[in-house]
Amino acid sequence: MSDRSFLVVGLGNIGTEYENTRHNMGFMVLDAWAQASNAVFTQARYGDILELTVKGRKFTLLKPSTYMNLSGNAVRYWLQKLDLPVENLMVVCDDLNLPFGKLRMRPGGSDGGHNGLKNIQELTGTQNYPRIRIGIGHDFSEGGQVDFVIGEISPEEKSLIPEISKKVIEGIQSWAFLGVEKAMNSVNCKTKE
């Protein structure tokens, strides 16, 4: 069963003040997926949950209700509750080191300074879980990283979110059906530099 069930975690910060911020790209993608599926999230332990089935594959979408730097609590709980191996976890998050809208899927790796990924690694005991990073750019002066990350995206950037979300969702589904290597070939090459 576990090869047909997946936990997809979109990282973000809860609260209306963070809704349209760069750090909430993971939430935005999962919200877009829910909207495209005419489905709604329900409140559950450690986050908002939505279960979707696509061609026999079950996706549990999770938007943690913990703050970003405590995301590992929600991830660990739901992996255990769903009885899934960490290989069936996909984390979607923002990335300062990529240009806005650029996608990068990896089967594992370091947290790259991302506090959400760092906490997930600490609480799952591994960095070997798939993730898709969504570039948010790095247009800030020295010392301005925090304000940039929790700052609102521009109207121009916001207009690109539906297309970015569509590509991420396609990448996640490709990963579930074809595996991470084939999905990476698709996701990592079809976004603009």
N, C-alpha and C positions, 0 to 999 in steps of 0.2 A: 504493500500500500504506500509505503513512504516514497517510492519512486514516482508516485502520481500526486503527492501532496507537497505543497510548498508554502513557506512563510515568507512573505514579502513585506519588509519593513521600510517605511518612508520616514526619514529623520526630519525633525523640525522641533520648534518650541511651541507649546500650547499658549493660547490666549490671543485675543483679537489684535493686540498690539504687534504681534509677530506674523500675522497672516500673510502679508505680501512682502516678506523680507527674504533676502537671498539665502539665509540659513534654512528656510522652510521649503526648499525645492523638493525634498522627498515627500512632504505633505501634499504639495501641489500636484505632483504626478499621481499619487494615490487618489486624490480628490477627482482628478480628470478621469481616471480609470472607473471610479464609482459612477461618475456622471455619464460616461459613455455606456455603462452597463445598466443604467436606470436603477441603480441600487444605492442604499444609504448605509453609512457606518452606524454601529450601535456601540454604546459605552460598555466596556468590559473592564476586567482587572488590568491595570497598567496601560490602558489605552483604548482607542476606538478600533473596532474590528469589523471587517466585512469579508464574507466568504463568497467566492465566485468559482464557478466551474466552467472551464474552457476545454472543449473536446476531450472530456474524460480526465482532465487534470484539475485538481482542486487547489485554488490559491486562497490563502488566508492573508488578507491585507491588514497591516497593523500600523496605526499612527500612535506611537507611545505618548502617554499622558504624563510621563516623567519629563523633566527638562532634558535638553540635548545631552548634557554631560552625565546623565544617569540612564541613558537609553538601554544600556546592557541589562538592567533589571527587567524591563519589559521583554527583551529578546530572549533572555534565559528562561523566563517564566513560560512564554508561549512555545518555545522549542520543546520544553519539558511537557507542557500540557498537551501539545499536539503529537508528542512522541516522534519528533523529527530529528534526523541527524543534522549537524551544522551545514553539511553540503547542500541541504534543501532550503537553506536560508539565503535570501537575496536582500541586500541593504541598498537603498537608494539615498544618496546624500549629495550635498553641494561640495564643490572643490574650488578653492581659491587659485590653484595652480593651473587651471585650464581656462581658456577664453570662454566668455559667456556662450552657453549653448553647446559647447563641445562635450561629447560623451566619451567616457572611458569605462569599459567593463573589464574586471579582473577577477580571477578565481580566488584571490587572496592578496595578502601584502600588508605593508605597514599602515598605521593609521594616518600617516601623512600630516600629523598635527591636528587632525579633526577629533574634537573631544568626544563626539558621539561614537565614532569608530573605536577610539581608545578605550572607552568604557565597555563596549561590546566585547572587545578583545580580552579585557581584564576579567569579565564575568563569564565568558564562555571558555576561557582558557586557550583560545586559538585565534590566529589571524587568518586562518585558512577557510574563509567563507566568501562566496561571491559577492561582489558589490558593483554598482554602477554609480560612478561619480559624474555629476553634472557641473560643468564649468560655470562659475559666476564671475570670472575675471578677477583682477586685483588692482583696480583703479583707486588706490588710496595712498595717502602719504604715510611716511614712517610713523608708527604708533597708532594709526587709524584703522587697524584691521578689525577690531571688535565693532566699531561703529559702522564700518562698511558691511560686515557680514550680517548684522542685525538691522541694516538699513533697508528701506523699501526699494524694490526693483523699479526701474524707470518704466514709463508707459510703453516705450519702444520694446524694452525687454519683456514686459508683460504680454505684449502681442505675440511673442515667440513661444510662450509657454505651451499653448496647445500642440504645436508641432513637436517641440521637445518632448512633451509628455507622450505623444503618440509613438515616437521613436523608442523611448524608454520602455513603454508597455510592450511594444513589439519585441524588443530585446529580451525582456523578462519571459515572454511566452516562448520565444525561440530557445532560450536557456532551458526551460522546462521540458521542451519537446526534443531538442537536439543536443543538449549539453553545453557546457560553458565555452568550450573551444570554438565550436561552430557559431555560437551566438556572439562571441567576441569578434570574430571575423566580420560579422554583419554590423554590429553596433559601432565598433571602433573605426570602421572605414566609411560609414555612410553619413558622418557628420562633417560639417565644414571646418577647416582649419582656422 
